[in-house]
Amino acid sequence: MNFHRKLPIPKDVKQEFPLSERMMRVKEERDANIKAVFDGALDKFILIIGPCSADHSEPVLEYLSRLRKIAEEVDDKIIMIPRIYTNKPRTTGHGYKGMLHQPDPDAKPDMYKGIVAIRELHLAALRDYDFSCADEMLYPENYRYLSDLLSYVAIGARSVENQQHRLTASGIEVPVGMKNPTGGELSVMMNSIVAAQSSHTFIYRGWEVTSDGNPYAHAILRGYIDYAGRSASNYHYEDLLRVEELYEESNLKNPSVIVDTNHNNSGKKYLEQVRIAKDIVHSRNQNKDIKRLVKGLMIESYLEDGAQSVGEHVFGKSITDPCLGWEKTKELIYDIAEKL
C-alpha cells in the first residue's frame, strides 16, 4: 500500500461543514416521523427513492427539487427519503465506486475531496429542500462523516454478514435496513437484525465503544441469485408472509420490511419496478399482517430512463444500474399514494 495522507477525523469535517439550527430541527422532526412509521405509531408509507448512485451534485439536486414538490402533494400518506448513495459496492472491485471515491467520475480517485463532496451534497439536500436522506454504509468507519445528516442507513447484500457492519448498525440512532444476502438466505438477514438490535462492546475508529442496540433495525428484501445464477424475487405475497413468520419466531422489536423493487427482484430490468411496486401495495391492501409489516419501498429513480457509460455526460442518467426516469417515477408515486 502507498499511504498518501492522513484523512481528517469526522468531528473536524463536521465543524468545518456544520448544520444550522433550522436544519437540525428539520432533521429531528423527520427522524421522529420515520421512526414512528417503523414502530407503528404513524400510519404513513415510506419511499426510499432516488439514483442508484449519486454521481454529480447538479442532477441529484435537480432531482430533489422535483421530488420536493411531489412530496408536499402526497405528504398525508407518504414520507419521502431520497437516496443519496455516495459509495457503490462493486462485486469484482472494478468500475465506478461512487462520489466518495471520485467526486468527478472522469477524474482520478481523491478520498479527501470525496468526503467534502458527499457532505456538501447531503447538506444541500437538507438546507435547500428539507430532505434528510438515505445512504448505504459501505464502510462502517466512514459513517460518522454523515451521521448528523442521514435519516436512513442501508446495509448491502454483500455487507450484511460482516461483523463490523452489524455492530456499527447497533450504535446508529436512525433506522438501518439489513438486506438479504445475494444468495437469498433469510436466516442470515434475520441474524443481522438480531445483532443490530443488541448492545455490543467493540472497536470503532480506534475507540473502545459500547452500543445501545438499534430497535429500528429491520429487513430489506432485494431478491437473490439462485443456484443456477439466475435472478429470483422475494417480494411476493407468500414471501412477505414468510418474513412475518420469521419475525414472530425471533421476538425482535418493531417487525418491519422495506422492499427493494430493483436489483434481483426486478432482474435489474428497471421498468419492472413499476409493476413490482404496485404488486406490493396490492398485497398490503389484501392482508392486514402484510400491511403492518411492509413499511415502504426502495426505488431506483433518476431524471432519465436507463443507464449510460462514464463519460457520456447525459444529465441525470445513471452511470451505474439503470433507473426509472422522472416522468415514470412521478406517475408511480401518484399511483402508490392513490392506492394506499
Salt bridges, closest charged atoms under 4 A:
ASP31 OD2 - LYS27 NZ 2.49
ASP55 OD1 - HIS56 ND1 3.79
GLU62 OE2 - ARG66 NE 2.85
ASP75 OD1 - LYS44 NZ 3.82
ASP106 OD2 - HIS313 NE2 3.24
ASP110 OD1 - ARG5 NH2 2.50
ASP128 OD1 - ARG127 NE 3.07
ASP130 OD1 - ARG22 NH1 2.98
ASP135 OD2 - HIS122 NE2 3.46
ASP148 OD2 - ARG119 NH2 2.82
ASP226 OD2 - ARG230 NE 3.08
GLU245 OE1 - ARG242 NH1 3.23
ASP260 OD2 - LYS179 NZ 2.93
ASP260 OD2 - HIS263 ND1 2.67
GLU272 OE1 - ARG275 NH2 2.76
ASP289 OD1 - LYS288 NZ 3.66
ASP289 OD1 - ARG292 NH2 2.47
GLU300 OE2 - ARG83 NH2 3.10
GLU300 OE2 - HIS263 NE2 3.61
ASP305 OD2 - LYS328 NZ 2.51
ASP321 OD2 - LYS88 NZ 3.69
ASP321 OD2 - HIS263 NE2 3.79
ASP321 OD1 - LYS268 NZ 3.73
GLU327 OE1 - LYS330 NZ 3.46
ASP335 OD1 - LYS339 NZ 2.80
